[in-house]
Amino acid sequence: MSFLKKICKQFLKGRLKGFVIMQAFLVIPIIAYFIFTYTNDEVNYFYCGLAFINIAIIILLRSIEKFVLKQSGYIADFILFLIPLYMGIDYIINY
């Protein structure tokens, strides 16, 4: 078994593959938003707000995954989901 397959197997151990793939796809726009936001001369809060909303969606997916797998801590993750969601909506509306 190759080294990369061992890492993937360990990363996916005890997790739902569909949720992990969705979370990985949401990380790519977050990186692009932050690079675009902070490399410009002026800060664009709209893209920063979108990045925070993507972070909130990732946390929500993690909470749903914990609920489906019957692991503890999904309520704390759901409460933690509300913070970046509020920040993202606030950035988009107010700036």
QUIJORA-V726983 format. One record per run of one state. SS is the DSSP state (hx for helix, st for strand, lp for the rest). FROM is the first residue (numbers start at 1). LEN is the number of residues. Records with the same first field share a line. If there is no record, write none. Layout:
SS: FROM-LEN  FROM-LEN
This chain:
lp: 1-2  13-4  40-5  69-5  95-1
hx: 3-10  17-23  45-24  74-21
